Amino acid sequence: MINPEQLAVSGVRKLTPYQPGKPITELERELGISNIVKLASNENPLGPSPKALEAIQSGLGALHLYPDGGGFDLKSALAGKLGIEPAQITLGNGSSEVLELAVRTFVEPGLKVLFAEHSFAIYPILAQAVGATGVVAPAHDGTKGPRFGHDIKAMAEKVDPQTRLVFIANPNNPTGTYLKEQELRWFLQVIPEHVIVVVDEAYCEYVCVPDYPNALEWLVDFPNLIVTRTFSKVYGLAGLRAGYALSSIEIADLMNRIRPPFNVNSLALAAAAAALFDREHLERSVRLNNEGMRTLCSAFSERGLPFIPSVGNFISFDVGRDALPVYQALLREGVIVRPIANYGLPDHLRVTVGTETENRLFLGALDRVMGL
């Protein structure tokens, strides 16, 4: 008999699939418990914008029709809000799809994809899937930059003639560290024009520090730049899957050539366009996150648990030992967080900032599990 694995392309044969945070329903099936708190996937604990829910309700009667394959309304809304041309936008089934489109458009076997240590696990998967070589630049050790953060100079030194694409998560997941405006602009200035730089800004709306750059403003200066964003985080639409890439018109045209038809469903298109202009929900979400982040940071400090300062809606903390048993014990308490050994941080867990109640339940479970 033919082994299907032998028929698969070499990059796929060796892949280890991306592992998302454990769903609530899975834990319910496994342990038979209820009232579970999920703080594993950096979702907005407030849920979707009320305006997004209204748009979804309005669109239910047209589910027998294909969505607008070009996403005209959402592109127009994004263009108006961000001050760019609709032709500069590539829509995706979440930002993970536009990350994949960037790789599939510009990378082939024999080329390299560069990313930093401790950055989003999807980057090496995408590189390997197309037969490219993933190159990891070491993160800061804490002496010349924030520990675990992107060492932008080390990344620049890794670029060679075979490097075709660089991923920079700003802020980074799972560390929550970020590159300052001066650092990121320097990197873009020294990178050769043949290298595509993808700045992944999935968590940008949560950032409240003055030296955080808006890479969108640099598209005119750097024709090799792609900026990706999502509606899955602060906008609370993770279940609908809507994301987008911003680039030059020329790059967007190339990426849209391989974008699957109707890749963003009609409800996602409508909800995203509505959520984009719900300023009240956005501000409430950011305010809740800031309050919850202060609570968690204070709690970790009081308990003597080192943590990585984060500007996102999550924080990674050091449990002082192999984190997997702690993670598993928290599951039995009905609290789902995220082990991040696959990011090179086996002693750390990542927890999403939740509501006041969710944060309190998490901390109580953590105290019981760790004997604090």
Residue pairs with C-beta under 8 A, 6 or more apart in sequence:
5 13
9 131
10 131
11 128
11 129
11 130
11 131
11 132
12 129
14 128
15 125
15 128
15 129
16 125
17 125
18 121
18 122
18 125
19 121
19 342
20 41
21 38
21 40
21 41
21 336
21 338
22 38
22 40
22 331
22 336
23 38
24 36
24 38
24 336
27 33
27 36
27 331
27 334
27 336
28 34
28 36
31 331
31 332
33 334
34 334
35 334
36 334
36 335
36 336
37 334
37 335
37 336
37 354
37 358
37 361
37 362
38 336
38 352
39 335
39 336
39 337
39 351
39 352
39 353
39 354
39 358
39 362
40 336
40 337
40 338
40 350
40 351
40 352
41 238
41 338
41 352
42 173
42 203
42 233
42 312
42 313
42 314
42 352
43 232
43 233
43 236
43 238
43 352
44 233
44 234
44 235
44 236
44 238
44 285
44 313
45 288
45 352
45 353
45 354
45 355
45 358
46 236
46 281
46 284
46 285
46 288
46 355
47 236
48 235
48 236
48 237
48 271
48 275
49 235
49 236
49 271
49 274
49 275
49 278
49 281
49 282
50 278
50 281
51 274
51 275
51 277
51 278
51 281
52 235
52 236
52 237
52 271
52 272
52 274
52 275
52 278
53 271
54 274
55 267
55 270
55 271
55 273
55 274
56 267
56 270
56 271
58 270
59 266
59 267
59 270
60 267
62 266
63 266
63 267
65 266
66 262
66 266
67 262
67 264
67 265
67 266
67 269
68 266
68 269
69 261
69 262
71 89
71 91
71 264
71 269
72 86
73 269
73 270
73 273
74 91
74 242
74 244
74 264
74 269
74 272
74 273
75 86
75 89
75 91
76 86
77 272
77 273
77 276
77 277
78 84
78 86
78 89
78 244
78 276
79 85
79 86
79 88
79 89
81 276
81 277
82 216
82 246
84 216
84 219
84 246
85 249
87 249
87 252
87 253
88 219
88 246
88 247
88 248
88 249
88 252
89 244
89 245
89 246
89 252
90 98
90 101
90 244
90 245
90 247
90 252
90 255
90 256
90 259
91 98
91 242
91 243
91 244
91 259
91 263
91 264
91 269
92 98
92 101
92 242
92 243
92 244
92 245
92 259
92 263
92 264
93 241
93 242
93 243
93 263
93 264
93 268
94 230
94 232
94 238
94 241
94 242
94 243
95 200
95 202
95 228
95 229
95 230
95 232
95 243
95 244
95 245
96 122
96 243
97 241
97 243
97 263
98 228
98 243
98 244
98 245
98 255
99 122
99 123
99 126
99 167
99 198
99 200
99 228
100 126
101 245
101 255
101 258
101 259
102 165
102 196
102 198
102 226
102 228
102 245
102 255
103 113
103 126
103 127
103 129
103 130
103 132
103 165
104 130
104 258
105 251
105 254
105 255
105 257
105 258
106 164
106 165
106 196
106 254
107 113
107 127
107 130
107 132
107 164
107 165
108 130
108 131
108 132
109 130
109 131
109 132
110 131
110 132
110 162
111 132
111 133
111 162
111 163
111 164
111 165
112 127
112 132
112 133
112 134
112 135
112 160
112 162
112 163
112 164
113 123
113 124
113 126
113 127
113 132
113 133
113 134
113 135
113 163
113 164
113 165
113 166
113 167
114 134
114 135
114 137
114 155
114 158
114 159
114 163
114 165
114 166
114 167
115 123
115 124
115 134
115 135
115 136
115 137
115 166
115 167
115 168
116 136
116 137
116 138
116 139
116 150
116 151
116 155
116 168
116 169
116 172
117 136
117 137
117 138
117 139
117 344
118 139
118 148
118 172
118 174
118 175
118 343
118 344
118 345
119 150
119 167
119 169
119 172
119 173
119 343
120 167
120 169
120 172
120 173
120 200
121 342
121 343
123 134
123 167
124 134
124 136
127 133
127 134
128 134
132 164
133 162
135 158
135 163
137 150
137 151
137 154
137 155
137 157
137 158
138 151
138 154
139 147
139 148
139 149
139 150
139 151
139 175
140 146
140 147
140 148
140 149
140 150
140 151
141 147
144 151
145 151
146 177
146 309
147 308
148 175
148 177
148 308
148 345
149 172
149 175
149 177
149 178
149 179
150 168
150 169
150 170
150 172
150 177
150 179
152 179
152 183
152 184
152 186
152 187
155 166
155 168
155 187
156 187
156 190
156 191
159 166
159 191
159 192
159 195
161 194
163 195
164 194
164 195
164 196
165 195
165 196
165 197
165 198
166 191
166 195
166 196
166 197
166 198
167 198
167 200
168 179
168 184
168 187
168 197
168 198
168 199
168 200
169 200
169 202
170 178
170 179
170 184
170 199
170 200
170 201
170 204
170 212
170 213
170 215
171 177
171 178
171 203
171 204
171 206
171 207
171 212
171 310
171 311
171 312
172 178
173 202
173 203
173 312
173 314
174 314
174 316
174 338
174 340
174 343
174 345
174 348
174 350
175 308
175 310
175 316
176 308
176 309
176 310
176 311
176 312
176 314
176 315
176 316
177 308
177 309
177 310
177 311
178 207
178 209
178 212
178 311
179 187
179 213
180 211
180 212
180 213
181 211
181 212
181 213
182 211
184 199
184 213
184 215
185 213
185 218
187 197
188 197
188 218
188 221
188 222
188 225
191 197
191 224
193 223
193 224
194 224
195 224
196 224
196 225
196 226
196 251
197 222
197 224
197 225
197 226
198 226
198 227
198 228
199 215
199 225
199 226
199 227
199 228
200 228
201 215
201 227
201 228
201 229
202 228
202 229
202 230
202 232
202 233
202 243
203 233
203 234
203 311
203 312
203 313
204 212
204 214
204 229
205 233
205 234
205 235
205 282
205 286
206 233
206 234
206 286
206 289
206 311
206 312
206 313
207 311
207 312
208 286
208 290
208 311
209 311
212 311
215 225
215 227
216 227
216 246
218 225
219 225
219 227
219 246
219 247
219 248
223 248
223 250
223 251
225 247
225 248
226 245
226 246
226 247
226 251
227 245
227 246
227 247
228 243
228 244
228 245
228 246
229 243
229 244
229 246
230 242
230 243
230 244
231 237
231 240
231 242
231 243
231 268
231 271
231 272
231 275
232 238
232 241
232 242
232 243
233 313
234 282
234 285
234 286
234 313
235 272
235 275
235 276
235 282
236 275
236 281
236 285
237 268
237 271
237 272
237 275
240 265
240 267
240 268
240 271
240 272
241 264
241 265
241 268
242 264
242 268
242 269
242 271
242 272
245 252
245 255
247 255
275 281
288 353
288 355
289 313
289 353
291 356
292 353
292 354
292 355
292 356
292 359
293 310
293 313
293 315
293 353
295 356
295 359
296 307
296 315
296 351
296 353
296 359
296 363
297 307
297 309
297 315
299 363
300 306
300 307
300 315
300 317
301 307
303 366
303 367
303 370
303 372
305 317
305 318
305 319
305 320
306 317
306 318
307 315
307 316
307 317
307 318
308 315
308 316
308 317
308 348
310 316
313 352
313 353
314 350
314 351
314 352
314 353
315 350
315 351
315 353
316 340
316 345
316 348
316 349
316 350
316 351
317 348
317 349
317 351
318 347
318 348
319 326
319 347
319 348
319 349
319 370
320 347
321 347
322 346
322 347
323 339
323 340
323 341
323 346
323 347
323 348
323 349
324 339
324 341
324 346
326 349
326 369
326 370
327 337
327 338
327 339
327 349
329 369
330 336
330 337
330 349
330 362
330 365
330 366
330 369
333 365
333 368
333 369
334 361
334 365
335 361
335 362
335 365
335 366
337 349
337 350
337 351
337 352
337 362
338 349
338 350
338 351
338 352
339 349
340 348
340 349
340 350
351 362
353 359
354 362
366 372
